[in-house]
């Protein structure tokens, strides 16, 4: 499926004046039209474009992010617009990509690197843990690392092994890293802009199956509200969102599991149950206040995530809620996660991934008789 984003008209990255005028005219028409159906891919692409226009120290690099525009076309058009000095392809060497980004960030640049697929990032893990996460602390704050590591992650695209891992727990467990994962088109834009603006390293987890999800969004207004929010000190970092209000139980989810949780809440409503859905948004820092306020209100909770359940982000969420809401709970907290096995073959992923039926079964098991 092709994304609805601006594409380069020439393979060598040169854009003619006529093409540039046409693109500007199309952009002006889109701005005048108000809210339009926008994909997550388009929102992320626009965030990169706006960030690169706003700050000349922002640059993008990784495998196939230049002329091709990335496997998922998130970087499409960047090389044509900003040149090969600011958006360029690298060798197939993830450790080298992140290591080079560390050096650039130390020297005043704001690199945004793409890992292409979740499991492809593992060769760079030593760089991330030993250098990216520790540099600020080991220099007593003298050296900052304003860099973003974009990681397309999760399943739901019919991918084979090494293409559908949910690796967020590795990064969340590593002190010194921020971990973001958007679930909506608007958050895709806002959170990527915030990640790029951050003086701390951010692992930006992008749910692959949501790249082509669409919401009605006014991108120019979204850009304006982001700039206004930045000036006012408002941010999505460390702030979960109430994606759907409810009273009977709380569904806590993040990234690719948020739409599934919302679908389960919609199905539960037909059965007479009101489920509140919390979108965590930033795993690190974590918003205990919003999550716990919801659980204290409903007295019951289910945590939903695609990743394996053992020693996971979902485990941490359960522990944090249990510690803070123990006397408010009417039932033990339940989890609906991926199974503790390697990611299965494409035809079997529907059995592995959390679905509406599994979520509703967990809700039914929340000791309603008490």
PyMOL commands that set and color helices and strands:
alter all, ss='L'
color gray80, all
select helices_A, chain A and resi 17-32+40-54+78-82+94-106+118-132+135-138+168-172+185-197+208-210+219-231+255-270+288-298+313-328+346-352+356-364
alter helices_A, ss='H'
color red, helices_A
select strands_A, chain A and resi 36-39+58-62+87-89+110-114+148-153+178-180+202-207+214-217+241-244+249-253+275-279+282-284+301-308+334-338
alter strands_A, ss='S'
color yellow, strands_A
deselect
rebuild
show_as cartoon
